[in-house]
Amino acid sequence: MPDQPTSAADLSASVQRLASVAAQYAAESDAQRALPDPVVEALLDAGFAGHFVPGCWGGADGTVLELLHSVAAVAEGCTSAAWSASVLAGTGRLGAYLPEQGQRELWAKGADTPLAGALIPRGSATEVSDGWRVTGQWDFTSAVNFSAWALVCALLPQEGGGAQPWFFALPRADYQVADTWTSTGMRGTGSNTLVVNNVFVPRHRGFARDAMVAGRSVGSDARCHTAPLRLLSGVLFGAPALGAARAALRLRSAEQPPDTTDARGASARIGLARAAGTIDAAGLLLERAARVADAPSASALAQARNPADCAHAVAQLVDSVEGLVRVAGSSAFLEAHPLQRVWRDIHSMASHVALRFDQAGDAYGARLVEAAVGTV
């Protein structure tokens, strides 16, 4: 993928192909609650799984800005495929915090090995000789159906009391997939439940979650691995929403008659222009956040601003799609109409914890107060 794609012509041929294939199968992905094989094949060929994999293992050491543009382009055809692309990239980044031996095993078959990530500590780990025993169930694990490995987060008891979240890398033979994904939106992501039952994990396949959150990678000094998580996560999850909103605008614009005299027509065109401006503004916020994540360092204020910017941008994208659907009429809610799928997808996506504004806004507001007080 190129460094800073800004148009379809700037995207790699493999990303353009994925965007085309994903759009072709979007309705089928939604109906089947999973990405069809041709989409998965194109997704892996496009290099998203290896985007954040360290260069020493054949990965791209990629940038966040590059990923933003590529994922948004895919989302214009299928939000679920774009979400899966972003999740694959983000989970590949997790592997950079494993000990070197664990990284070697994880990418023994190449940097494009598809990984599933279960980020919430819903499992438990018990320390044993030479490793741990891990058990748990992780709902909403996107891309798990076609994953070759998984990195799951479980609570590991600590000496003196309490427990700390750790990640554990598991090969496909060590976990099962329960068919539980019956969501209203984002159906094609196949975000089913990952199940682990008392599996042994050797020591070279585990690391403390704090290392990933802080950006303390093993063997890589690429910025995508040393950046704190809060700089990246909002962009990863917000990128599909940007493409989805652009798709909604395109669909609605194509259905609007070019009537220059009718008052209702003028009102509709004004609404399209307003939505376009809002979507563009949200895209600029996400681009700024991506550039901050890619920069060699970020201030405490910027680290607090990035999650708030991304959450705010996605909220604006949701509002834009909501407005476009509301004026589209009843036909937009017919099962065969792609606009209703975009509407369901973007609402479902915006519920993700990384895209909720209140917590991020509170943290950013506190930093703004501190900065203002410091200048008095």
C-alpha atoms as one frame of an Amber mdcrd trajectory, in Angstrom:
protein
   0.000   0.000   0.000   1.316   3.531  -0.766   2.356   6.001   1.928  -0.469
   8.542   1.683  -3.214   7.542  -0.738  -5.665  10.360  -1.361  -7.670   8.995
  -4.270  -8.537   5.704  -5.889  -5.634   6.169  -8.284  -3.204   6.379  -5.349
  -4.295   3.095  -3.795  -2.403  -0.094  -4.580  -3.910  -2.412  -7.157  -4.576
  -5.035  -4.480  -6.512  -2.579  -2.295  -8.524  -1.410  -5.302  -9.302  -5.030
  -6.132 -10.423  -5.690  -2.565 -12.681  -2.643  -2.654 -14.267  -3.922  -5.863
 -14.676  -7.519  -4.672 -15.996  -6.423  -1.270 -18.624  -4.212  -2.928 -19.658
  -7.056  -5.223 -20.242  -9.385  -2.258 -21.510  -6.830   0.277 -25.122  -8.019
   0.279 -24.027 -11.660   0.458 -21.671 -10.897   3.360 -24.540  -9.266   5.203
 -26.893 -12.187   4.571 -24.355 -14.900   5.444 -23.044 -13.073   8.546 -19.498
 -13.679   7.292 -17.185 -12.614   4.485 -17.370 -14.981   1.481 -14.142 -16.709
   0.465 -13.378 -14.377  -2.490 -13.488 -11.384  -0.125 -11.243 -13.070   2.434
  -8.785 -13.978  -0.322  -8.714 -10.397  -1.619  -8.427  -9.063   1.937  -5.324
 -11.134   2.637  -3.845 -10.357  -0.786  -4.185  -6.630  -0.063  -1.677  -6.899
   2.784  -3.752  -5.649   5.705  -2.710  -8.536   7.967   0.946  -7.590   7.558
   0.499  -3.813   7.626   1.708  -3.379  11.223   3.872  -6.509  11.364   7.549
  -5.693  12.093   9.755  -5.424   9.033  12.139  -8.068  10.373   9.344 -10.656
   9.856   8.444  -9.422   6.390   5.817  -6.923   7.516   5.314  -3.351   6.336
   5.936  -1.371   9.565   3.071   0.633   8.073   1.678   4.048   8.894  -1.684
   4.859  10.429  -2.464   7.439   7.737  -1.939   4.885   5.004  -4.249   2.453
   6.769  -6.924   5.131   7.248  -7.120   5.876   3.526  -7.042   2.242   2.439
  -9.660   1.052   4.947 -11.974   3.972   4.151 -11.755   3.116   0.448 -12.767
  -0.490   1.123 -15.629   0.675   3.357 -17.186   2.581   0.486 -18.096  -0.832
  -0.896 -18.527  -2.924   2.248 -18.211  -1.732   5.831 -17.785  -5.253   7.182
 -14.840  -5.991   4.890 -13.231  -2.689   5.841 -13.714  -3.348   9.553 -12.111
  -6.762   9.127  -9.191  -5.169   7.270  -8.614  -2.682  10.071  -8.925  -5.357
  12.753  -6.437  -7.605  10.946  -3.936  -4.761  10.830  -4.470  -3.835  14.465
  -4.133  -7.410  15.673  -0.937  -7.839  13.673   0.464  -4.952  15.684  -0.165
  -6.901  18.912   2.349  -9.551  17.896   5.187  -7.024  18.157   4.982  -7.208
  21.966   5.604 -10.939  22.195   9.085 -12.233  23.041  11.184 -12.844  19.940
  10.582 -16.605  19.948   6.848 -16.043  20.077   7.017 -13.616  17.150   8.993
 -16.156  15.156   6.299 -18.787  15.706   3.462 -16.355  15.013   4.795 -15.322
  11.608   6.552 -18.572  10.650   4.341 -18.799   7.541   4.634 -15.141   6.620
   3.646 -11.660   7.724   0.201 -11.978   6.129  -0.872 -14.672   8.605  -4.424
 -13.667   9.675  -4.713 -13.048  13.421  -7.816 -12.619  15.562  -7.639 -10.336
  18.575  -9.728 -10.655  21.734  -8.864  -7.440  23.568 -11.154  -7.472  26.598
  -9.871  -9.584  29.542 -12.750 -12.037  29.656 -10.618 -15.098  30.285  -8.468
 -16.325  33.160  -4.865 -17.542  33.215  -3.114 -19.701  35.777   0.657 -19.868
  35.976   2.155 -23.338  35.632   5.621 -24.677  34.957   7.042 -23.094  31.776
   3.889 -21.118  31.021   0.203 -20.711  31.738  -3.156 -22.438  31.429  -5.749
 -20.215  29.767  -9.550 -20.534  29.740 -12.229 -18.139  28.563 -14.803 -16.976
  26.040 -14.433 -13.789  24.049 -17.535 -12.445  22.319 -17.428 -10.126  19.293
 -14.108 -11.399  17.913 -13.989 -10.042  14.374 -12.277 -12.056  11.613 -12.048
 -15.098  13.901 -13.606 -17.405  11.293 -10.580 -17.294   8.997  -7.862 -16.629
  11.585  -4.750 -18.808  11.869  -3.775 -17.506  15.323  -5.473 -15.549  18.077
  -4.186 -13.178  20.729  -6.564 -13.300  23.682  -6.564 -11.143  26.798  -7.020
 -12.873  30.157  -6.538 -11.918  33.790  -3.391 -13.310  35.382  -3.308 -13.342
  39.219  -0.376 -11.444  40.728   1.687 -12.102  43.809   0.287 -10.140  46.688
  -3.240 -10.125  45.267  -5.094  -8.704  42.319  -4.811  -9.653  38.674  -3.198
  -8.100  35.609  -4.442  -8.401  32.009  -2.082 -10.383  29.788  -2.198 -11.368
  26.143  -1.621 -14.958  25.082  -0.967 -16.156  21.519  -2.797 -19.325  20.503
  -2.573 -21.322  17.252  -5.856 -22.201  15.543  -5.884 -25.737  16.960  -6.109
 -24.336  20.503  -9.397 -22.446  20.192 -12.907 -23.010  18.901 -15.401 -20.632
  17.306 -19.013 -20.499  18.496 -21.534 -19.160  15.975 -23.052 -16.338  18.043
 -22.866 -13.280  15.780 -26.478 -12.215  15.088 -26.012  -8.443  15.185 -28.286
  -5.976  13.403 -25.306  -4.282  11.789 -21.783  -5.206  10.705 -23.072  -8.702
  10.021 -20.388  -9.587   7.514 -17.608  -9.250  10.099 -18.492 -12.692  11.473
 -17.610 -11.446  14.958 -18.327 -14.745  16.662 -17.257 -16.022  20.070 -13.744
 -17.375  20.519 -13.638 -20.227  23.045 -10.560 -21.529  24.905 -10.729 -24.432
  27.329  -7.753 -24.936  29.643  -5.066 -24.585  26.969  -1.360 -24.540  27.779
   0.541 -21.465  26.552   4.367 -21.423  26.761   6.116 -18.396  28.241   7.355
 -17.057  24.929   3.747 -16.592  23.807   2.552 -14.172  26.476   3.008 -10.495
  27.392   1.466  -7.942  29.756  -1.185  -5.736  28.168   0.458  -2.676  29.728
   3.391  -3.123  27.331   1.093  -2.833  24.323  -0.847   0.106  25.759   2.384
   2.025  26.411   4.112   0.991  23.175   6.966  -1.050  24.655   7.572  -3.354
  21.688  10.129  -6.147  21.443  12.758  -5.869  18.710  11.133  -3.026  16.755
  11.489   0.729  16.994   8.977   1.488  14.220   6.550   4.180  15.320   3.530
   1.933  14.763   4.909  -0.243  17.597   6.255   2.430  19.959   3.188   4.683
  19.799   0.822   4.422  22.791  -2.364   2.554  21.933  -4.620   5.551  22.537
  -2.999   7.336  19.579  -3.974   4.593  17.132  -7.115   2.816  18.249  -9.633
   5.514  17.394  -8.341   5.776  13.831  -8.409   2.001  13.329 -12.052   1.795
  14.360 -13.093   5.111  12.836 -11.724   4.500   9.346 -14.578   2.165   8.278
 -17.120   4.749   9.420 -15.562   7.364   7.145 -15.908   5.134   4.096 -19.429
   4.111   5.099 -20.560   7.735   5.320 -19.000   8.478   1.930 -20.916   5.527
   0.502 -24.184   6.813   1.951 -23.581  10.240   0.426 -22.833   8.718  -2.979
 -25.918   6.493  -2.869 -28.206   9.327  -1.828 -26.739  11.741  -4.384 -27.261
   9.241  -7.207 -30.970   9.021  -6.386 -31.577  12.775  -6.238 -33.073  14.178
  -9.489 -31.064  17.153 -10.831 -34.064  19.504 -10.573 -32.965  23.148 -10.432
 -36.422  24.714  -9.932 -38.334  22.526  -7.484 -38.137  23.821  -3.903 -38.030
  20.332  -2.429 -35.244  19.438  -4.800 -33.254  22.473  -3.724 -33.738  21.561
  -0.077 -32.519  18.030  -0.749 -29.447  19.293  -2.580 -28.648  21.650   0.278
 -28.880  18.666   2.614 -26.437  16.743   0.430 -24.005  19.644   0.493 -24.271
  19.936   4.261 -23.658  16.190   4.687 -20.671  16.352   2.321 -19.126  19.153
   4.365 -19.661  17.288   7.624 -18.182  14.082   6.224 -15.166  15.969   4.858
 -14.628  17.657   8.225 -14.784  14.317  10.026 -12.279  12.930   7.537  -9.897
  15.802   8.301 -10.147  15.091  12.030  -9.326  11.435  11.430  -6.433  12.394
   9.158  -4.991  14.698  11.823  -5.288  11.924  14.389  -3.505   9.543  12.016
  -0.675  12.015  11.438  -0.280  12.508  15.183  -0.080   8.722  15.632   2.609
   8.515  12.940   4.700  11.381  14.337   7.876  10.462  16.262   6.357  11.688
  19.533   3.154  13.176  20.915   2.456  15.480  23.830   0.157  14.494  26.677
  -2.427  16.889  25.247  -2.237  15.282  21.796  -2.505  11.807  23.314  -5.743
  12.851  25.004  -7.035  14.700  21.945  -6.679  11.843  19.464  -9.316   9.516
  21.000 -11.692  12.456  21.456 -11.183  13.616  17.869 -11.888  10.147  16.517
 -14.989   9.635  18.645 -16.294  13.089  17.702 -15.608  12.440  14.015 -17.522
   9.161  14.070 -20.448  10.806  15.866 -20.605  13.375  13.063 -20.457  10.626
  10.442 -23.333   8.795  12.116 -25.402  11.990  12.180 -24.692  12.581   8.494
 -25.809   9.089   7.505 -28.871   9.410   9.726 -29.850  12.623   7.972 -29.310
  11.158   4.505 -31.444   8.117   5.278 -34.198  10.155   6.885 -34.820  12.186
   3.740 -34.385   9.228   1.379 -37.882   7.934   2.003 -39.250   4.488   2.696
 -37.459   2.902  -0.256 -34.134   3.301   1.567 -35.302   0.781   4.159 -36.116
  -1.956   1.685 -33.921  -5.008   2.163 -32.444  -4.712  -1.310 -31.397  -1.085
  -0.854 -27.705  -0.723   0.122 -28.361   2.496   2.068 -30.154   0.669   4.874
 -27.154  -1.648   5.241 -24.796   1.314   5.584 -27.193   2.844   8.124 -27.221
  -0.353  10.203 -23.478  -0.791   9.932 -22.455   2.690  11.006 -24.790   2.704
  14.008 -23.466  -0.682  15.087 -19.864   0.399  14.606 -20.286   3.610  16.588
 -21.255   1.606  19.682 -17.674   0.324  20.001 -16.059   1.376  23.272 -13.157
   3.042  21.448 -15.595   5.391  19.684 -17.660   6.604  22.638 -17.064  10.292
  23.165 -17.900  10.866  26.830 -14.908   9.102  28.373 -12.474  10.357  25.744
 -13.956  13.851  25.906 -13.662  13.957  29.687  -9.975  13.028  29.529  -9.296
  15.557  26.772 -11.231  18.266  28.605  -9.138  17.660  31.721  -5.959  18.129
  29.673  -7.362  21.345  28.171  -8.003  22.675  31.676  -4.489  21.742  32.777
  -3.006  23.426  29.706  -5.029  26.594  30.274  -4.116  26.760  33.968  -0.485
  26.286  33.076  -0.521  29.364  30.871  -2.069  31.665  33.481
